[in-house]
């Protein structure tokens, strides 16, 4: 599901932009979830507990908190959504660079311009999605870059994930949770334990030493394959 949010304080324009996004979705046979907000304050209040958006379309000149200020708050929280500004003036270019804006669209929004942007962002996000592990817990979804995952381990009926600056644990079968990991530079040290070779600093016949100093056990008969995979990872 491709998630898009529009924040625009003029209802007529909001409805028009929504119709353009829905028309793009229909033309591309792309399943989307579109949320609309009539103010930055409403966005901050209502979107806090929702899954991250792939694209944010913000009007800059809104009453109260404007679109640029809203974008800065979101970026400060770690939001990595693609950002499109809609504006009637061209005076925000420098500030736009600060928040990583994809592009400015001048009002009135033209369908071909918006469609081109949505096409390019969609293609980029589809490619980028392959570099993320999506952890779903209840209604919450979290995208975790594979490169930041150090190892993933089965612990009874739970799965434990150790990251570069985080830890996660959730109830799941290990086979389901770890599907696809071995295609991302992960190696099976023993049953129920996969390590990211990019975070390994040294290997021995009995231990795998991580770059943070932690040691993981290496199963008997695994050393040769581990050594070959480790060398291949850095060639």
N, C-alpha and C positions, 0 to 999 in steps of 0.2 A: 504494500500500500504506500503510495506516494503522498506525503502530507504537506499541505500548503495552507498558509494563513495570510489573510489580507487585513490590514488595519487602515481604515479610511473613515474620517468623521463626516463625510458628506454621503448620505444614504443613496442618492441617485448614482453617484460615481462608484460607490461600493457595490451596488447591484450590477452595474455595467461591467466592472472588472471581474466580478464573480461569474457573469455570463460568458466572458471571454475565456476564463480559465476552464470552465465546464465544457465549452465548445472545443477547446484544445484537447481536453481529456477524451472527448468523444471521437475526435478526428484521429487521435493516436491510439485509441483503444487502451488507454492507460487508466488503471484504477486509482482514483485519488480520494483523499479525505480533505475537504475544504472547510476551514473555519473562518468566520468573519468577525471583526471587532470594530466598534465605532469610536474607540479611543485607546490611547496607549495605556491608560490606567486600567481599562477593562481587560486588555491583553495581559498585563502583568498579573492581574487578580485571577483570571479564569484559566490561563494557560499553564500556570505553575505546576499543576499535577498531571498535565497531559504529556503524552509521548513527544519527543522532539520533532520539530517541523523540518522538512527538507528545504522548503523555500518560504521566505518571508517577503511579502510585498507591502511596503510601508509608504503611506503618504508622509511627506516630510512636514508640511505646514498644517499640523493639527493643533487644535486648541489645547491648552494645558501642556502636558508633556508632548513634545513633537516627535516625529519619527526618527530623527537623528539621535535625540537623547534616549529614546527607547532602545535603539540599536546599540548604543554605547553601554547601557545597563545590561543588555543581554550578552554582549561580548565579554563583559567583565565577569559574568557568571559561567563563562566557558561555552556559550552557545556557538555552534559551528554551522548553523543553517546558512544556505545561500541567501543573499540579501539583495533585493531589488527596491530601489527608491522610485516613487512616483512624485513628480513635482511640477510646479508651474514656472519655476525659475531655475537658473543654472549656477547658482551661487554656492553650492555645497560640495563641489568637487574635492577640495582638500580634506574636508571632514570625512567625506565618503571613503577615502583611502584608509583612514584611521580604523574604520569598522569593517573593512574588506567588502565594500559594496560591489556587487557584480556589475551593475549599470544603473544609470538614471534613465527613466522614461518620462518624457514630457507629456503633460496633459494637453489635449485628450489622448488617452492611450490608444494606439493603433494595434489591431489584431495581429498583423504580420510581424511587428516589432516584438510584441509580447510572446508570440508563438515561437519565434526564433530563440529568444532567451530561455523559455521553458524547455525547448528541445535540447539545447546545449547543456543546461543544468541537469536535466533528467539523464542524459547520456553519461555525464560526468559522475553523477551520484550512483548510477547503476554499476559503473566500474569501481568506484570507491567502496561500494557496499561489500565487495569481495574481500576487502582488507579489514573488515570488522567482524567481530563475533557479536551476535545479537543475543543478549540475555533477557529473557522474558520472565517476569515474576508477577503473577496476577495481571493487572491491567498496565503495569509498568514495563517499558522496554528501555534497555540501555545498550548503546553501541560501544563496544570496547575494541580498540585497535589490537589486532593480533600481535603487533610488534611490542606492545606494552605488557603482554602476558608472559610471565616467566615460566610457570608450569601449571598444570591442571591435574588434580588427583582425586581418585575415588575414596570416599570416607564413609563406609557403610552405605546407607541409602542416600547419601548426600555427595555433592561434588564441591571440591574446594579449589578456588583459583587464586593463585598468588600473582600479583602484578607488580610493576616497577614502583608504584606508589599507592597500591590499593590491595584489598583482599575481598573476595566474595565467596559465599557458600550458599548453595540452594539444593533443594530436593530434586533429584533426577537420576536416571540411569547414566552411568559413565559413558556407555557406548553412544547414547543419544547426544549427550552434551559435548562429546569430543569429536563428533563426526566432522570430517574435513580438516582436522588440525594437522594431520601428518603431511598435508599438501602445503602447509605454511611454515616449514622449517622446524616442525615439532618431531621429537623422536621418543619412542616408547622405551623407557628405561626398564620397566617391568609392567606387569598387568595392572592397569588402573593408574598409571603415572606417565604423563607426557611432558617433556621439557622442551622449551624453546631454545634451540641451539645457538641463537643469536645472543642469549644471556648466559652462555656457558664459557667459563674462563679456562677450565682445565678438566681433563678426564683421566681416570685411572681404571684399573680392572675392577675396582670395587665401588668407586665413588665418582660422582659428577659434581664438580665444584662450580657454583654459580658466580656471577660477577659481583654479587653482594656478599659472598663468603659462605653462603649456605651450602651444605653438602647433601646430595640426594643419592640413595643407594642404586647401584647398577646390578641388574640380575645376572646370574651366571650364564655365560655363553653369548652375552650381548655386546661385550667390549669391542670386538672386531667391527661389527656393523656400525656401532656407535662412533668409533674412531673414523671410519670411512665417511659416514654422514657428516661428522664434524668438520673434516677436511673439505669435503665437497661444498659445504655451506659457505666457506670463505674463499673458494676459488672463483 
